[in-house]
Amino acid sequence: MSGIENAKYAKVITRIQSGTMSRAELSKLKRNAEEKLKQGDAAAQQVLDAMDVAVPDDAYILFMGFCPAADFNGRLDIEWKEKGICRFDWPESAHQQERFESICKGDLVVLKKREKFGKTMKLYGHGRVSALATDENNVRFLQMEWSAQSDEIEVPLLGCNSTVDIRTMDVVEAEMPAEFFQWLQG
């Protein structure tokens, strides 16, 4: 955002930009701004615009599947890396769509595919969310800064049975082997 054009929400926008708000606080603020916008408060759009680049103070790791119907031949990760994006295009899965929409700028996305059912997953790349965006159909996607790292690694599943699986940093640090963190640095 180039500047705050309307002082009405200046303090709120400054707080959003500070990076000191939790994910829950940002979510509540977003719902309130959307409601105000629906009621005709056009200035609330500035709050929503600030949310697109907000970095919460509690980081998430999104373990993201990239093979529709678990078919490796239809893998999407190569296109995503080329375009600098990450998408979830199955709105019929409302609970996963909701999870995907909770991702914020600065969150880590790790591309995964289940390897040994119920036991392991193979990781194919990672990157940071640089911004949130919407396409011409108003479908949300993530703008990404993908790592150039191309090594693959097999790690414990962490209960990642869905396409969109979010974990807190604390959980990942407690459950992932040291090799995972070395892979992230590679």
N, C-alpha and C positions, 0 to 999 in steps of 0.2 A: 504494500500500500504506500503510495507516494506521500500521503499526508492525510491528516484528519480534516475533512472538509466541513464537518459540522461538530461544534463543541459539545453537543448534547450527549454523545457517548465517548468523549475524549478520555475520561478517566478509565472507563471500562476497557477501551481499546489499548490504552497504555498498559493496563494490568495484563491483558492477554499477551501483549508483545513482550512482557517482562520475563516470561518463562517460569513464573513462580506458581502458576495455577495447576491444580491436579487435573487429571483426565475427567474425573467426576464433576469438578467445578466447571470445566470447559463445556462439558456435555449439557449441563443444566443451563449455562449461559446461552448456548446455541439454541436450545429449545425455546427459551424465552425470546431470543431475538427473532426466531422464525415466527413465533406467535405475534410479536409486535409488527413484523412485516406484513403478515396476513391481515392485521387490523388497520393497515394503511400507513404505518410509520416507516416511510421510505429510508430514513436515516439508520434504521436497524440493519440495513444491508451492509453498512460499513462494519458493523460488528461481525456479521457473517463473513465478510471478506477477510477480516483479521483472523478469523478462525481457520481459514484455509492455510495459513502459514504458522499457526500457533504450535509451540512446542511445550507439551505438558512436562511437569517436573517428575512424573513417574513413567519411565520408559517401558515399552512393550516389545516383545519379539513376536512377529507373525511368521509362523511356519506355514507357508503357502504352497498348496498343491498346484500343479501346472499341467496335469494330464486329464482332460475331460474324460469321464467314464473310465478312468484308470488305464487308458490306452496310450502307451508311450509314443505311438505313431502320430498322435494328435497333440504332441507337446507344444505348449505355448511359450515356454521360457526363452527360447531363442528369439522370437519376435519381440517379446517384452524387453529383452536386453538391448536389441537393436534400436527400439523406439524409446527406451528410457522410461518405461511404464510398468505397472502391475495392475491387473484388472480382476474383478470377480463378476462374471456376466450371467449369473443364475439367480435372478430375483425370486424365483419360486422357492428357494431355500431362505426363508425370511430370517431364521436365526443366524445363518452364516453371513447373510447380507448385513445384518445388524453388527456382527463382529467386525466385518470388513470396514464398515463405516466408522468404527471406533478408532481406527488407526489414524495417527497424527504425524505431522512433520517430525522427523528425527527418529521415528521408530525404525527398527531393524526388520527387514524382510528376508527370510531364508527360504529358498526354493527347495521343496521336499517331495519325495515320492516314497510311499511305503515300499519296503523291500521284502522283509520277512514278516508276513501278516501277524500283527499283534506284538511284534518284537523289535523290529528295526525299521529305520527309514534311511534313504540315501539322500544326501544334500547336494544340490547342483549349482549353487551360487547364492550370493547375498548382496544386499545393498541397503542404503538408507533412503527413507522417504524424504524427498526434497520439497514437495508441495502436494496439495490436493487439487484436483481439477475435475471438471465435468466435460463430457463430450457433447456433440450436437444434439443427442437425445436426452440430455440432462442426467446421464449415468455417471456416477462418481468413479474415478480411477486415481491411482497414485502415480505421481511423477517421481522417478527413481534416479538415484545415483548408484548404478550397479558397480560392484567391485569387478576388476579385471581378472580376479582369481578364477581359474578354471578347473581346479582340482575338485574331485568328488570325494565324499567321505560317508561312511555308513556309521550311524550312531543309534543309541536306544530310541525307541519310538516316542516316549514322553506322552503317550496317550493321544497322539496326533491322528485321530481316525477320520477327521473331516478335512475338506479342502482348505478351510480357513480356521487355523488353530492358533490362538493367541496365548502367550505365556508372559508372566512378569519376569523381569530380570532375576529376581530372587529365586524363583522356581528353576529357571534354566541354570543358574550358577550352582544350585544345590544338586541337580540331577544329571547334568551333562558331564561327560568325561573331559579330561584336559585336552584331548585331541580336538574336540570341537572348538575350543577357544584358540588353539594353535591354528586351526583351519581358518577361523575368522581373521586372523592376523596375516595369513598367507597371501 
